[in-house]
Every structure is written in C-alpha cells, then in structure tokens.
Amino acid sequence: MTANPIAAAVDPRSIAERTRKVLAEMVGRDPASLTEDTRLFADLGMDSTNALELLMLLEDELGIRIDADNLEQQDLETLGSLTGYFARQAG
C-alpha cells in the first residue's frame, strides 16, 4: 500500500506527538509519562490484540495506512520505534 497523500505532509514531530496521545489514551496514562523508550509490551502490558487496536487507531488518527508486509516486530517494541514506523509510512 502507499501512504495517504494528506499524511505525507505530516511531519515526524507531529506523528510522534499524536502517536503518544493515542497510546496514552489507550493505556490510561499521562502522555508526558511516555517516552521514546517506553516499551509497549513490557512497560505498558500490551498484548497482540492491544497492538492491533493501537495500529488501527493510529491509522485513523494519522491518516496513514500501514503495510502489513513491512511491519516488523521491532516496529512495535517502543513508542519510538512505532513512531518511526509511521513516519516511514508517511514519507
């Protein structure tokens, strides 16, 4: 799949802020408490179902469609790696 043209204009900083906001809402945390190094599974207790839900929420929030063929496990390790994945999909 290709990135949404509208999403391509979204800068990486905006993607990071919006990703942090969506994740914080999902796990019931203050966005300021989540860092680039926050681990989705180990620190936040997410499971594969939560990860799928998060990806769908972020697709809607960011207007970026993910390509499951290039989504790797390491893309879901930390908030930073997840943000990086969506930034690559947007660009």
ROSE-4610 file (N, C-alpha, C; in Angstrom, 1 decimal, always signed):
// ROSE-4610
residu = [M/M/M/T/T/T/A/A/A/N/N/N/P/P/P/I/I/I/A/A/A/A/A/A/A/A/A/V/V/V/D/D/D/P/P/P/R/R/R/S/S/S/I/I/I/A/A/A/E/E/E/R/R/R/T/T/T/R/R/R/K/K/K/V/V/V/L/L/L/A/A/A/E/E/E/M/M/M/V/V/V/G/G/G/R/R/R/D/D/D/P/P/P/A/A/A/S/S/S/L/L/L/T/T/T/E/E/E/D/D/D/T/T/T/R/R/R/L/L/L/F/F/F/A/A/A/D/D/D/L/L/L/G/G/G/M/M/M/D/D/D/S/S/S/T/T/T/N/N/N/A/A/A/L/L/L/E/E/E/L/L/L/L/L/L/M/M/M/L/L/L/L/L/L/E/E/E/D/D/D/E/E/E/L/L/L/G/G/G/I/I/I/R/R/R/I/I/I/D/D/D/A/A/A/D/D/D/N/N/N/L/L/L/E/E/E/Q/Q/Q/Q/Q/Q/D/D/D/L/L/L/E/E/E/T/T/T/L/L/L/G/G/G/S/S/S/L/L/L/T/T/T/G/G/G/Y/Y/Y/F/F/F/A/A/A/R/R/R/Q/Q/Q/A/A/A/G/G/G]
num = [1/1/1/2/2/2/3/3/3/4/4/4/5/5/5/6/6/6/7/7/7/8/8/8/9/9/9/10/10/10/11/11/11/12/12/12/13/13/13/14/14/14/15/15/15/16/16/16/17/17/17/18/18/18/19/19/19/20/20/20/21/21/21/22/22/22/23/23/23/24/24/24/25/25/25/26/26/26/27/27/27/28/28/28/29/29/29/30/30/30/31/31/31/32/32/32/33/33/33/34/34/34/35/35/35/36/36/36/37/37/37/38/38/38/39/39/39/40/40/40/41/41/41/42/42/42/43/43/43/44/44/44/45/45/45/46/46/46/47/47/47/48/48/48/49/49/49/50/50/50/51/51/51/52/52/52/53/53/53/54/54/54/55/55/55/56/56/56/57/57/57/58/58/58/59/59/59/60/60/60/61/61/61/62/62/62/63/63/63/64/64/64/65/65/65/66/66/66/67/67/67/68/68/68/69/69/69/70/70/70/71/71/71/72/72/72/73/73/73/74/74/74/75/75/75/76/76/76/77/77/77/78/78/78/79/79/79/80/80/80/81/81/81/82/82/82/83/83/83/84/84/84/85/85/85/86/86/86/87/87/87/88/88/88/89/89/89/90/90/90/91/91/91]
x = [+0.8/+0.0/+0.9/+0.3/+1.1/+0.5/+1.3/+0.9/-0.2/-1.0/-2.1/-1.4/-1.8/-1.1/-1.3/-2.4/-2.6/-1.6/-1.4/-0.5/+1.0/+1.3/+2.7/+3.1/+2.2/+2.5/+2.7/+2.4/+2.6/+4.0/+4.5/+6.0/+6.2/+7.4/+7.7/+7.4/+7.6/+7.3/+5.8/+5.0/+3.5/+3.1/+3.7/+3.4/+3.8/+4.9/+5.3/+4.3/+4.0/+3.0/+1.7/+1.2/-0.2/-0.1/+1.0/+1.1/+1.1/+1.9/+2.0/+0.6/-0.2/-1.5/-2.5/-2.5/-3.4/-3.0/-1.7/-1.2/-1.6/-1.4/-1.7/-3.2/-4.0/-5.5/-5.8/-5.2/-5.5/-5.1/-4.0/-3.5/-3.8/-4.4/-4.8/-3.7/-2.7/-1.6/-1.5/-0.7/-0.5/+0.5/+0.3/+1.2/+2.6/+2.8/+4.1/+4.9/+4.2/+4.9/+5.4/+5.1/+5.5/+6.7/+7.8/+9.0/+9.2/+10.2/+10.5/+10.9/+11.5/+12.0/+10.9/+9.7/+8.6/+8.3/+8.4/+8.2/+6.7/+6.1/+4.7/+4.2/+5.0/+4.6/+5.1/+6.4/+7.0/+6.6/+6.5/+6.2/+4.7/+4.0/+2.6/+1.7/+2.2/+1.4/+0.5/+0.9/+0.0/+0.2/-0.8/-0.7/-1.0/-1.0/-1.1/-2.5/-3.5/-4.8/-4.8/-4.1/-4.0/-3.2/-2.1/-1.2/-2.0/-2.8/-3.7/-4.6/-5.3/-6.2/-5.5/-4.3/-3.5/-3.1/-2.7/-2.4/-3.6/-4.8/-6.0/-6.3/-6.2/-6.4/-5.5/-4.2/-3.2/-3.4/-3.9/-4.2/-5.3/-6.3/-7.4/-6.9/-6.1/-5.7/-4.7/-3.8/-2.8/-3.1/-4.1/-4.5/-3.4/-2.7/-1.6/-2.0/-2.1/-2.4/-1.1/-1.1/+0.1/+0.1/+1.3/+1.6/+2.0/+1.2/+1.5/+2.7/+3.0/+4.1/+5.5/+5.5/+6.8/+6.7/+5.7/+5.6/+6.4/+7.4/+8.2/+8.0/+8.3/+8.1/+8.8/+10.1/+10.8/+10.1/+9.2/+8.5/+7.5/+7.2/+6.2/+6.9/+8.2/+8.9/+8.7/+8.9/+8.9/+8.0/+7.7/+7.0/+7.8/+9.1/+10.0/+10.0/+10.0/+10.1/+8.7/+7.6/+6.3/+6.2/+6.6/+6.6/+7.4/+8.6/+9.5/+8.8/+8.1/+7.4/+6.4/+5.5/+4.5/+5.1/+6.2/+6.9/+7.4/+8.0/+8.4/+7.2/+6.1/+4.9/+4.4/+4.5/+4.0/+4.9/+6.2/+7.2/+7.4]
y = [-1.2/+0.0/+1.2/+2.3/+3.6/+4.5/+5.5/+6.4/+7.3/+7.8/+8.7/+10.0/+10.7/+12.0/+13.1/+13.1/+14.0/+13.7/+12.4/+12.1/+12.4/+12.4/+12.7/+14.0/+14.9/+16.3/+16.4/+15.3/+15.3/+15.1/+16.0/+15.9/+14.9/+14.4/+13.4/+13.8/+15.1/+15.5/+15.5/+15.8/+15.7/+14.3/+13.4/+12.0/+11.5/+11.9/+11.5/+12.0/+13.2/+13.8/+13.1/+12.9/+12.3/+10.8/+10.1/+8.7/+8.6/+9.5/+9.5/+9.7/+10.6/+11.0/+9.8/+9.1/+8.0/+6.8/+6.6/+5.5/+5.8/+7.0/+7.4/+7.2/+7.6/+7.5/+6.0/+5.2/+3.8/+3.0/+3.4/+2.7/+3.5/+4.6/+5.3/+6.0/+6.5/+7.2/+8.6/+9.4/+10.8/+10.8/+11.5/+11.4/+11.8/+12.7/+13.1/+12.0/+11.0/+9.9/+8.9/+9.0/+8.1/+8.7/+8.0/+8.4/+7.6/+8.0/+7.2/+5.8/+5.6/+4.3/+3.5/+4.0/+3.2/+2.0/+0.8/-0.4/-0.8/-1.0/-1.2/-2.5/-3.6/-4.8/-4.9/-4.7/-4.9/-3.8/-2.5/-1.4/-1.2/-1.3/-0.9/-2.1/-3.3/-4.6/-4.8/-4.3/-4.6/-6.0/-6.5/-7.8/-7.6/-8.7/-8.6/-8.0/-8.2/-7.6/-6.1/-5.7/-4.3/-3.6/-4.3/-3.7/-3.5/-4.5/-4.4/-3.2/-3.1/-2.0/-0.6/-0.6/+0.6/+1.0/+0.0/+0.3/+0.8/+0.3/+0.8/+2.2/+2.5/+3.8/+4.8/+4.4/+5.3/+5.5/+4.5/+4.7/+5.8/+5.7/+6.7/+8.1/+8.1/+9.4/+10.1/+9.4/+9.9/+10.0/+9.2/+9.1/+8.4/+7.4/+6.7/+5.2/+4.6/+3.1/+2.3/+1.3/+0.5/-0.6/-1.0/-2.1/-3.3/-4.2/-5.4/-6.2/-6.1/-6.8/-6.2/-5.0/-4.4/-4.0/-4.4/-4.2/-5.3/-5.0/-6.0/-5.9/-7.0/-7.0/-5.8/-5.5/-4.4/-3.1/-2.9/-1.7/-1.5/-2.5/-2.5/-2.6/-2.4/-2.6/-1.4/-0.2/+1.0/+2.1/+3.1/+4.2/+4.8/+4.9/+5.5/+4.7/+3.4/+2.5/+2.5/+2.6/+2.7/+4.1/+5.1/+6.4/+6.4/+5.8/+5.7/+5.0/+3.9/+3.1/+4.0/+4.7/+5.5/+6.7/+7.2/+8.3/+7.8/+6.6/+6.0/+5.7/+5.3/+5.0/+6.3/+7.4/+8.7/+9.3/+9.0/+9.6/+8.9]
z = [+0.0/+0.0/+0.0/-0.5/-0.5/+0.6/+1.0/+2.0/+1.5/+2.3/+2.0/+1.7/+0.6/+0.2/+1.3/+2.0/+3.1/+4.2/+4.5/+5.6/+5.2/+4.0/+3.6/+4.0/+4.2/+4.7/+6.2/+6.9/+8.3/+8.7/+9.5/+9.9/+11.0/+11.1/+12.1/+13.6/+13.9/+15.2/+15.5/+14.6/+14.7/+14.9/+14.1/+14.2/+15.6/+16.1/+17.4/+18.5/+18.4/+19.4/+19.4/+18.2/+18.0/+18.4/+18.1/+18.5/+20.0/+20.7/+22.1/+22.7/+22.2/+22.7/+22.6/+21.4/+21.2/+22.1/+22.2/+23.1/+24.6/+25.0/+26.4/+26.7/+25.8/+25.9/+26.0/+25.2/+25.2/+26.4/+27.0/+28.2/+29.5/+29.4/+30.6/+31.3/+30.6/+31.2/+30.7/+31.5/+31.1/+29.9/+28.8/+27.7/+28.1/+29.0/+29.5/+30.1/+30.6/+31.2/+30.2/+29.0/+27.9/+27.2/+27.1/+26.4/+25.2/+24.4/+23.2/+23.5/+24.7/+25.2/+25.9/+26.0/+26.7/+25.8/+26.5/+25.7/+25.8/+24.6/+24.5/+25.3/+25.2/+25.8/+27.2/+27.5/+28.8/+29.8/+29.3/+30.3/+30.4/+29.3/+29.3/+29.4/+29.3/+29.5/+28.3/+27.1/+25.9/+25.5/+24.8/+24.1/+22.6/+21.9/+20.4/+20.0/+20.8/+20.5/+20.7/+21.8/+22.0/+20.9/+20.5/+19.5/+18.2/+17.8/+16.6/+16.7/+17.9/+18.1/+18.0/+18.6/+18.5/+17.1/+16.3/+14.9/+14.2/+14.4/+13.7/+14.2/+15.5/+16.0/+15.4/+15.2/+14.7/+13.2/+12.5/+11.0/+10.9/+11.7/+11.7/+12.1/+13.2/+13.7/+12.7/+12.2/+11.3/+9.8/+9.5/+8.0/+7.2/+7.9/+7.3/+7.3/+6.2/+6.1/+6.2/+7.1/+7.3/+6.2/+6.0/+5.1/+5.9/+6.1/+7.0/+6.5/+5.2/+4.7/+5.2/+5.6/+6.0/+7.5/+8.2/+9.7/+10.3/+11.1/+11.8/+13.3/+14.0/+15.4/+16.1/+15.7/+16.3/+16.1/+15.1/+15.0/+16.1/+16.9/+18.0/+19.3/+19.4/+20.7/+21.6/+21.0/+21.9/+21.2/+21.9/+21.4/+20.2/+20.4/+19.4/+18.1/+18.3/+17.1/+16.3/+17.1/+16.5/+15.7/+16.4/+15.7/+14.4/+14.5/+13.3/+12.2/+12.5/+11.5/+10.8/+11.6/+10.9/+10.2/+10.6/+9.9/+8.5/+8.5/+7.3/+6.3/+6.9/+6.0/+5.4/+6.2/+5.7/+4.6/+4.7/+3.8/+2.6]
